[in-house]
Amino acid sequence: MFHQSGGCCDGSSPMCFPAGDFLTSEVDVHLGDLVVDGLTEPVAFWMSASQYAYWKHTHLTVDVVRGRGSGFSVEAPEGVRFLIRSRLFTDAESAQHSLLPPRVGRPPTG
C-alpha cells in the first residue's frame, strides 16, 4: 500500500508498505487502488486527510525516480524513490470528482 502524508518532508514522496504493515484510521482517505504490471493484487493508495484537503483538486501520478527515499519505505534499498507528480483537474474532472466523496477510515477486511 502507498500512504501519502504531509509529515516531515515536502509531501511529494509517498511511502510504500507491504499490505497490512501500515494501519490507516479515520484521519486517512482512500484515494483508490493502483493496478501495477507484474502484481496480482491492486495497490491501495491512502492519503492523510490534511494532505487530501490541499490536493483534492489535482490529478496525482505516482512515479519512480533515482535517488534516496525514506528508510521506512519498501523501495529504500533499491536506490530509487517514489515521487508524486500533480496537475490541476480540468473543469470536467472537477465536476466528476465532486460527485463521489472519498471513502474515509479503515479499508474493508477480508
DSSP file (Angstrom, degrees, kcal/mol; ACC not computed):
  #  RESIDUE AA STRUCTURE BP1 BP2  ACC     N-H-->O    O-->H-N    N-H-->O    O-->H-N    TCO  KAPPA ALPHA  PHI   PSI    X-CA   Y-CA   Z-CA
    1    1 A M              0   0    0      0, 0.0    16,-3.1     0, 0.0     2,-0.4   0.000 360.0 360.0 360.0 151.0    0.0    0.0    0.0
    2    2 A F  E     -Ab  16  45A   0     42,-3.1    44,-2.3    14,-0.2     2,-0.4  -0.835 360.0-170.0-101.7 145.5    1.0    3.6   -0.5
    3    3 A H  E     -Ab  15  46A   0     12,-2.5    12,-2.8    -2,-0.4     2,-0.5  -0.983   2.1-166.7-136.1 128.5    0.5    6.3    2.1
    4    4 A Q  E     + b   0  47A   0     42,-2.1    44,-2.5    -2,-0.4     2,-0.3  -0.950  16.9 166.2-113.3 125.2    1.0   10.0    1.4
    5    5 A S        -     0   0    0     -2,-0.5     8,-0.2     8,-0.3     4,-0.1  -0.872  45.0-123.9-133.3 169.4    1.2   12.4    4.3
    6    6 A G        +     0   0    0     -2,-0.3    -2,-0.0     6,-0.1     6,-0.0  -0.111  68.1 130.0-100.4  34.0    2.2   16.0    4.9
    7    7 A G  S    S-     0   0    0      1,-0.1    -3,-0.0     4,-0.0     0, 0.0   0.726  75.7 -33.9 -64.9-128.6    4.7   15.0    7.5
    8    8 A C  S    S+     0   0    0      2,-0.1    -1,-0.1     3,-0.0    -2,-0.1   0.657 117.7  60.6 -77.6 -17.9    8.3   16.0    7.8
    9    9 A C  S    S-     0   0    0      4,-0.1     0, 0.0    -4,-0.1     0, 0.0  -0.110 105.4 -79.4-100.0-164.0    9.2   16.2    4.1
   10   10 A D        -     0   0    0      1,-0.1    -2,-0.1    -2,-0.0    -4,-0.0   0.477  62.8-114.4 -80.1  -0.5    7.9   18.2    1.2
   11   11 A G  S    S+     0   0    0      2,-0.1    -1,-0.1     1,-0.0    -3,-0.0   0.592  92.6 101.8  82.5  10.0    4.9   16.0    0.8
   12   12 A S        +     0   0    0      1,-0.1    72,-2.8    71,-0.0    -6,-0.1   0.482  61.6  77.2-105.1  -2.4    5.9   14.7   -2.6
   13   13 A S        -     0   0    0     70,-0.2    -8,-0.3    -8,-0.2    70,-0.2  -0.872  65.2-159.3-113.1 101.9    7.3   11.2   -1.5
   14   14 A P        -     0   0    0      0, 0.0     2,-0.4     0, 0.0    68,-0.4  -0.481  17.1-128.1 -74.5 150.7    4.7    8.6   -0.8
   15   15 A M  E     -A    3   0A   0    -12,-2.8   -12,-2.5    -2,-0.1     2,-0.5  -0.797  15.6-148.7 -99.7 143.4    5.7    5.7    1.4
   16   16 A C  E     +A    2   0A   0     -2,-0.4    58,-2.3   -14,-0.2   -14,-0.2  -0.948  19.0 176.8-116.2 129.8    5.1    2.2    0.2
   17   17 A F        -     0   0    0    -16,-3.1     3,-0.1    -2,-0.5     5,-0.1  -0.931  38.3 -97.0-128.7 149.8    4.5   -0.6    2.7
   18   18 A P    >   -     0   0    0      0, 0.0     3,-2.5     0, 0.0     4,-0.3  -0.407  65.0 -80.7 -58.9 145.8    3.6   -4.3    2.4
   19   19 A A  T 3  S+     0   0    0      1,-0.3    24,-0.0     2,-0.1     0, 0.0  -0.238 119.0  17.5 -52.8 130.7   -0.1   -4.7    2.8
   20   20 A G  T 3  S+     0   0    0      2,-0.3    -1,-0.3    -3,-0.1     3,-0.1   0.272  96.7  99.9  91.2 -10.4   -1.1   -4.7    6.5
   21   21 A D  S <  S+     0   0    0     -3,-2.5     2,-0.5     1,-0.2    -2,-0.1   0.634  81.0  49.5 -84.0 -13.5    2.2   -3.1    7.7
   22   22 A F  S    S-     0   0    0     -4,-0.3     2,-0.5    -5,-0.1    -2,-0.3  -0.985  78.5-145.9-127.9 122.1    0.7    0.4    8.0
   23   23 A L        -     0   0    0     -2,-0.5     2,-0.2    -3,-0.1    83,-0.0  -0.745  11.5-154.6 -91.4 128.1   -2.6    0.9    9.8
   24   24 A T        -     0   0    0     -2,-0.5     2,-0.2    83,-0.0    82,-0.1  -0.528  14.5-177.5 -92.0 165.7   -4.9    3.6    8.5
   25   25 A S    >   -     0   0    0     80,-0.2     3,-1.8    -2,-0.2    80,-0.7  -0.735  49.7 -66.0-145.1-167.2   -7.5    5.4   10.6
   26   26 A E  T 3  S+     0   0    0      1,-0.3    -2,-0.0    -2,-0.2    79,-0.0   0.597 125.5  64.5 -67.7  -9.6  -10.3    8.0   10.4
   27   27 A V  T 3  S+     0   0    0     77,-0.1    22,-3.3    21,-0.0    23,-0.4   0.277  92.7  80.2 -95.3  11.3   -7.6   10.6    9.6
   28   28 A D  E <   -C   48   0A   0     -3,-1.8    77,-1.9    20,-0.3     2,-0.4  -0.912  65.6-150.2-119.1 146.9   -6.8    8.9    6.3
   29   29 A V  E     -CD  47 104A   0     18,-3.5    18,-2.2    -2,-0.3     2,-0.8  -0.958  13.2-137.0-116.7 129.3   -8.6    9.0    2.9
   30   30 A H  E     -CD  46 103A   0     73,-2.4    73,-0.8    -2,-0.4    16,-0.2  -0.775  21.3-178.4 -85.1 112.4   -8.5    6.0    0.5
   31   31 A L  E     -     0   0A   0     14,-2.3     2,-0.3    -2,-0.8    -1,-0.2   0.781  51.3 -79.0 -83.4 -27.7   -8.0    7.6   -3.0
   32   32 A G  E     -C   45   0A   0     13,-1.1    13,-2.7    71,-0.1     2,-0.4  -0.966  47.5 -71.5 156.0-170.5   -8.2    4.4   -5.0
   33   33 A D  E     -C   44   0A   0     -2,-0.3     2,-0.4    11,-0.2    11,-0.2  -0.975  34.3-138.7-124.8 134.4   -6.2    1.3   -6.0
   34   34 A L  E     -C   43   0A   0      9,-3.3     9,-3.0    -2,-0.4     2,-0.6  -0.762   8.6-144.8 -92.8 133.1   -3.3    1.2   -8.4
   35   35 A V        -     0   0    0     -2,-0.4     2,-0.5     7,-0.2     5,-0.1  -0.886  22.6-168.9 -96.2 121.3   -3.1   -1.6  -10.9
   36   36 A V    >   -     0   0    0     -2,-0.6     3,-2.1     5,-0.3     5,-0.0  -0.945  25.4-113.7-119.0 127.0    0.6   -2.4  -11.4
   37   37 A D  T 3  S+     0   0    0     -2,-0.5     3,-0.1     1,-0.3    -2,-0.0  -0.313 103.7  24.1 -54.7 134.5    2.0   -4.7  -14.1
   38   38 A G  T 3  S+     0   0    0      1,-0.3     2,-0.4     2,-0.0    -1,-0.3   0.273 101.2 101.1  91.7 -10.9    3.5   -7.8  -12.6
   39   39 A L    <   -     0   0    0     -3,-2.1    -1,-0.3     1,-0.1    -3,-0.1  -0.888  59.0-154.1-107.8 139.7    1.4   -7.6   -9.4
   40   40 A T  S    S+     0   0    0     -2,-0.4    -1,-0.1    -3,-0.1    -2,-0.0   0.784  80.4  50.2 -81.0 -27.1   -1.6   -9.8   -8.9
   41   41 A E  S    S-     0   0    0      1,-0.0    -5,-0.3    -5,-0.0    -7,-0.0  -0.868  89.7-110.5-112.6 144.8   -3.4   -7.5   -6.5
   42   42 A P        -     0   0    0      0, 0.0     2,-0.6     0, 0.0    -7,-0.2  -0.310  32.3-120.4 -65.2 157.8   -4.0   -3.8   -6.8
   43   43 A V  E     - C   0  34A   0     -9,-3.0    -9,-3.3    -4,-0.1     2,-0.1  -0.908  23.2-130.7-106.6 117.8   -2.1   -1.5   -4.5
   44   44 A A  E     - C   0  33A   0     -2,-0.6   -42,-3.1   -11,-0.2     2,-0.5  -0.379  16.1-152.7 -66.7 142.5   -4.2    0.7   -2.2
   45   45 A F  E     +bC   2  32A   0    -13,-2.7   -14,-2.3   -44,-0.2   -13,-1.1  -0.974  17.6 177.4-122.5 118.1   -3.3    4.4   -2.1
   46   46 A W  E     -bC   3  30A   0    -44,-2.3   -42,-2.1    -2,-0.5     2,-0.3  -0.831   8.2-169.0-117.6 154.1   -4.1    6.3    1.0
   47   47 A M  E     -bC   4  29A   0    -18,-2.2   -18,-3.5    -2,-0.3   -42,-0.2  -0.996  32.5-102.4-141.7 144.4   -3.5    9.9    2.0
   48   48 A S  E  >  - C   0  28A   0    -44,-2.5     4,-2.7    -2,-0.3   -20,-0.3  -0.391  33.8-121.9 -62.9 145.5   -3.8   11.8    5.3
   49   49 A A  H  > S+     0   0    0    -22,-3.3     4,-1.8     1,-0.2    -1,-0.1   0.850 112.4  54.5 -60.2 -35.6   -7.0   13.9    5.4
   50   50 A S  H  > S+     0   0    0    -23,-0.4     4,-0.7     2,-0.2    -1,-0.2   0.890 111.0  44.8 -67.2 -38.0   -5.0   17.1    6.0
   51   51 A Q  H >> S+     0   0    0     -3,-0.2     4,-1.8     1,-0.2     3,-0.8   0.895 109.8  56.2 -69.4 -40.6   -2.9   16.4    2.8
   52   52 A Y  H 3X S+     0   0    0     -4,-2.7     4,-1.7     1,-0.3    -2,-0.2   0.865  97.6  62.9 -59.1 -37.1   -6.0   15.5    0.9
   53   53 A A  H 3< S+     0   0    0     -4,-1.8    -1,-0.3     1,-0.2    -2,-0.2   0.847 110.0  39.9 -57.7 -34.0   -7.5   18.9    1.7
   54   54 A Y  H << S+     0   0    0     -3,-0.8     3,-0.3    -4,-0.7    -1,-0.2   0.839 124.7  35.6 -81.0 -35.4   -4.7   20.5   -0.2
   55   55 A W  H >< S+     0   0    0     -4,-1.8     3,-2.0     1,-0.2    -2,-0.2   0.346  80.2 104.6-105.9   5.5   -4.5   18.1   -3.1
   56   56 A K  T 3< S+     0   0    0     -4,-1.7    -1,-0.2     1,-0.3    -3,-0.1   0.688  81.4  55.2 -65.1 -16.2   -8.2   17.1   -3.7
   57   57 A H  T 3  S+     0   0    0     -3,-0.3    32,-2.7    -5,-0.1     2,-0.3   0.183  98.8  83.1 -99.0  15.7   -8.4   19.3   -6.8
   58   58 A T  E <  S-E   88   0B   0     -3,-2.0     2,-0.5    30,-0.3    30,-0.2  -0.878  74.0-126.3-124.6 153.8   -5.4   17.6   -8.5
   59   59 A H  E     -E   87   0B   0     28,-3.3    28,-1.5    -2,-0.3     2,-0.4  -0.851  34.8-152.4 -90.4 126.7   -4.7   14.6  -10.6
   60   60 A L  E     -E   86   0B   0     -2,-0.5     2,-0.4    26,-0.2    26,-0.2  -0.847  13.0-168.5-109.2 139.6   -1.9   12.6   -9.0
   61   61 A T  E     -E   85   0B   0     24,-2.7    24,-2.6    -2,-0.4     2,-0.6  -0.993  15.6-142.4-123.3 129.5    0.7   10.3  -10.7
   62   62 A V  E     +E   84   0B   0     -2,-0.4     2,-0.3    22,-0.2    22,-0.2  -0.821  29.7 178.1 -90.4 125.9    2.9    8.0   -8.8
   63   63 A D  E     -E   83   0B   0     20,-3.0    20,-2.5    -2,-0.6     2,-0.5  -0.820  25.8-133.5-124.7 162.8    6.4    7.9  -10.4
   64   64 A V  E     +E   82   0B   0     -2,-0.3     2,-0.3    18,-0.2    18,-0.2  -0.983  29.9 172.0-118.2 128.2    9.7    6.2   -9.6
   65   65 A V  E     -E   81   0B   0     16,-2.6    16,-2.7    -2,-0.5     2,-0.1  -0.922  38.1 -94.7-132.1 158.1   12.9    8.2   -9.8
   66   66 A R  E    S+E   80   0B   0     -2,-0.3    14,-0.3    14,-0.2     2,-0.2  -0.428  77.7  75.9 -67.6 146.0   16.5    7.6   -8.9
   67   67 A G  S    S-     0   0    0     12,-2.1     2,-0.6    -2,-0.1    -2,-0.1  -0.748  84.2 -56.0 138.5 176.0   17.5    8.8   -5.5
   68   68 A R        -     0   0    0     -2,-0.2    13,-0.2    11,-0.1     2,-0.1  -0.776  50.0-173.0 -94.0 124.7   17.3    8.0   -1.9
   69   69 A G        -     0   0    0     11,-0.6     2,-0.1    -2,-0.6    12,-0.1  -0.180  42.5 -52.1 -96.8-165.1   13.8    7.6   -0.4
   70   70 A S    >   -     0   0    0    -56,-0.2     3,-1.0     1,-0.1     6,-0.3  -0.436  42.9-129.4 -69.9 143.9   12.6    7.2    3.1
   71   71 A G  T 3  S+     0   0    0      1,-0.2    -1,-0.1    -2,-0.1    -2,-0.0   0.626 107.6  57.2 -67.2 -13.0   14.3    4.4    5.1
   72   72 A F  T 3  S+     0   0    0      4,-0.1    -1,-0.2     3,-0.0     2,-0.2   0.622  89.3  88.5 -92.2 -14.6   10.8    3.2    6.1
   73   73 A S  S X  S-     0   0    0     -3,-1.0     3,-1.7     1,-0.1   -56,-0.2  -0.571  83.2-120.1 -92.2 149.5    9.5    2.6    2.5
   74   74 A V  T 3  S+     0   0    0    -58,-2.3     4,-0.1     1,-0.3    -1,-0.1   0.722 108.5  57.5 -62.2 -23.7   10.0   -0.6    0.6
   75   75 A E  T > >S+     0   0    0      1,-0.2     3,-2.1   -59,-0.1     5,-0.9   0.588  76.3  99.5 -84.5  -7.9   12.0    1.0   -2.3
   76   76 A A  G X 5S+     0   0    0     -3,-1.7     3,-1.1    -6,-0.3    -7,-0.2   0.840  81.6  47.6 -50.2 -45.9   14.7    2.4    0.0
   77   77 A P  G 3 5S+     0   0    0      0, 0.0    -1,-0.3     0, 0.0    -2,-0.1   0.605 101.3  69.4 -74.0  -7.0   17.3   -0.4   -0.6
   78   78 A E  G < 5S-     0   0    0     -3,-2.1    -2,-0.2     2,-0.2     3,-0.1   0.502 106.1-116.6 -90.7  -5.0   16.8   -0.2   -4.4
   79   79 A G  T < 5S+     0   0    0     -3,-1.1   -12,-2.1    -4,-0.4     2,-0.3   0.690  84.7  93.6  76.9  17.4   18.4    3.3   -5.0
   80   80 A V  E   < -E   66   0B   0     -5,-0.9   -11,-0.6   -14,-0.3    -1,-0.3  -0.850  55.6-157.6-131.5 168.8   15.0    4.7   -6.2
   81   81 A R  E     -E   65   0B   0    -16,-2.7   -16,-2.6    -2,-0.3     2,-0.3  -0.981  23.1-111.0-144.4 157.7   12.2    6.6   -4.5
   82   82 A F  E     -E   64   0B   0    -68,-0.4     2,-0.4    -2,-0.3   -18,-0.2  -0.652  33.8-168.9 -86.8 147.5    8.6    7.2   -5.3
   83   83 A L  E     -E   63   0B   0    -20,-2.5   -20,-3.0    -2,-0.3     2,-0.5  -0.995  16.9-135.1-138.8 140.8    7.5   10.7   -6.3
   84   84 A I  E     -E   62   0B   0    -72,-2.8     2,-0.4    -2,-0.4   -22,-0.2  -0.855  18.5-170.3 -97.0 129.0    4.1   12.3   -6.6
   85   85 A R  E     -E   61   0B   0    -24,-2.6   -24,-2.7    -2,-0.5     2,-0.3  -0.936  12.9-171.8-113.0 142.7    3.5   14.4   -9.7
   86   86 A S  E     -E   60   0B   0     -2,-0.4     2,-0.3   -26,-0.2   -26,-0.2  -0.942  18.9-179.2-137.7 156.5    0.4   16.5   -9.9
   87   87 A R  E     -E   59   0B   0    -28,-1.5   -28,-3.3    -2,-0.3     3,-0.1  -0.976  40.6 -95.4-145.1 152.8   -1.7   18.7  -12.2
   88   88 A L  E     -E   58   0B   0     -2,-0.3   -30,-0.3   -30,-0.2     2,-0.0  -0.392  45.8-106.3 -66.2 144.4   -4.9   20.6  -11.5
   89   89 A F        -     0   0    0    -32,-2.7    -1,-0.1     1,-0.1     2,-0.1  -0.362  32.1-116.3 -63.2 149.0   -8.1   18.9  -12.6
   90   90 A T     >  -     0   0    0      1,-0.1     4,-2.6    -3,-0.1     5,-0.2  -0.345  35.3-100.2 -71.6 168.8   -9.8   20.1  -15.7
   91   91 A D  H  > S+     0   0    0      1,-0.2     4,-2.3     2,-0.2     5,-0.2   0.898 126.1  51.2 -59.0 -40.4  -13.3   21.6  -15.1
   92   92 A A  H  > S+     0   0    0      2,-0.2     4,-2.3     1,-0.2    -1,-0.2   0.912 110.7  47.6 -64.9 -42.4  -14.8   18.3  -16.3
   93   93 A E  H  > S+     0   0    0      2,-0.2     4,-2.7     1,-0.2     5,-0.2   0.904 110.5  52.3 -65.0 -40.9  -12.7   16.3  -13.9
   94   94 A S  H  X S+     0   0    0     -4,-2.6     4,-1.6     1,-0.2    -2,-0.2   0.924 110.9  47.2 -60.5 -44.3  -13.6   18.6  -11.0
   95   95 A A  H  X S+     0   0    0     -4,-2.3     4,-0.6     1,-0.2    -1,-0.2   0.911 113.0  49.5 -63.7 -42.4  -17.3   18.2  -11.7
   96   96 A Q  H >< S+     0   0    0     -4,-2.3     3,-0.9     1,-0.2     4,-0.3   0.928 113.2  45.1 -63.2 -45.8  -16.9   14.4  -12.0
   97   97 A H  H >< S+     0   0    0     -4,-2.7     3,-0.9     1,-0.2    -1,-0.2   0.737 100.8  66.1 -76.1 -22.5  -15.0   14.0   -8.7
   98   98 A S  H 3< S+     0   0    0     -4,-1.6    -1,-0.2     1,-0.2    -2,-0.2   0.726  96.9  58.7 -71.0 -17.5  -17.2   16.3   -6.7
   99   99 A L  T << S+     0   0    0     -3,-0.9    -1,-0.2    -4,-0.6    -2,-0.2   0.669 100.9  59.4 -81.4 -17.2  -20.0   13.8   -7.1
  100  100 A L  S <  S-     0   0    0     -3,-0.9    -1,-0.2    -4,-0.3    -4,-0.0  -0.854  76.0-154.0-118.3  96.0  -18.0   11.0   -5.5
  101  101 A P        -     0   0    0      0, 0.0    -3,-0.1     0, 0.0     3,-0.0  -0.399  30.3-104.9 -66.2 145.6  -17.0   11.7   -1.9
  102  102 A P        -     0   0    0      0, 0.0     2,-0.4     0, 0.0   -71,-0.1  -0.317  30.6-108.5 -70.0 153.2  -13.8    9.8   -0.8
  103  103 A R  E     -D   30   0A   0    -73,-0.8   -73,-2.4     2,-0.0     2,-0.4  -0.690  38.5-158.4 -79.0 131.7  -14.0    6.8    1.4
  104  104 A V  E     +D   29   0A   0     -2,-0.4     2,-0.2   -75,-0.2   -75,-0.2  -0.891  43.7  19.1-116.1 142.8  -12.7    7.6    4.8
  105  105 A G  S    S-     0   0    0    -77,-1.9   -80,-0.2   -80,-0.7   -79,-0.1  -0.657  98.7  -3.6 107.1-158.3  -11.3    5.3    7.5
  106  106 A R  S    S-     0   0    0     -2,-0.2     3,-0.1   -82,-0.1   -81,-0.1  -0.392  71.0-110.3 -75.6 146.5  -10.0    1.8    7.6
  107  107 A P        -     0   0    0      0, 0.0    -1,-0.1     0, 0.0   -83,-0.0  -0.385  44.6 -91.5 -70.2 155.7  -10.1   -0.4    4.5
  108  108 A P        -     0   0    0      0, 0.0     2,-0.3     0, 0.0     0, 0.0  -0.351  42.3-130.2 -64.8 148.9  -12.5   -3.3    4.4
  109  109 A T              0   0    0      1,-0.2    -3,-0.0    -3,-0.1     0, 0.0  -0.665 360.0 360.0 -97.4 156.4  -11.1   -6.6    5.8
  110  110 A G              0   0    0     -2,-0.3    -1,-0.2     0, 0.0     0, 0.0   0.446 360.0 360.0 110.2 360.0  -11.4   -9.9    4.0
